[in-house]
């Protein structure tokens, strides 16, 4: 039997990129999937693809993770339509690459914090009533190596990712006695549409990073998805409060 069979997983930002890969990994492991996506078209397309490929239930919900009411409505709909809730993957993100601190705009700052920090809080709090009452549940927060390895020109990205790492530890400590586990994944450079867009506009030098990573390649979103499945499975039953780095050893070298 697939190790997540019978469980229901919410994946935020699940319509594309890293979230899409995580959603497919959850479905391949047998979980039904609720995609929280601000872009309805990508959410529906990914849900349809999951049903066709994996034969599990997958539904898309138009959710803005930066809006409390939107998040709570999405969680309520998931429970009503899929019948239960076992897993939350806080993945939704935005990327502002290039401007140094003095040039970061109010919009860039507030959008980054609202999606990648406040959004994690809203989603985590919204599932808490269910998880704590049933005394089970697994949360995986998608952080980043930039939460602990600074990168010039990415203040608005590094700051919320650092916050997510601490939020993971605090919540894990609070909820461990209630049977709820909370972990984080800190990916390095990943070949996603967001990455490709930054490369295309000249904000990132792709070849530089490929050469810099000791494994000489970018990460594949599928690999993060498989790690997320493990952390949500019974095999990881004693793991909570952890941050697992998956970066091809990038942050193991001085220039990382």
Protein Blocks (a to p, Z undefined) as FASTA:
>chain_A
ZZkgoiacddehklgcjllmmmmmmmmnopacddddfblklmmmmmmmmmmmnopacddd
dddfkbmklmmmmmmmmmmmnopafbdcdfbccddehiafklpcfklmmmmmmmmmmmmm
mmmmmmmmmmmmnopacddddddfklmmccehilmmmmmmmmmmmmmmmmmmmmmmnopa
cddddddddddfklmmmmmnopacfklmmmmpmnlpacdfklmmmmmmmmmmmklmmggh
iacddehhmmmpfkZZ
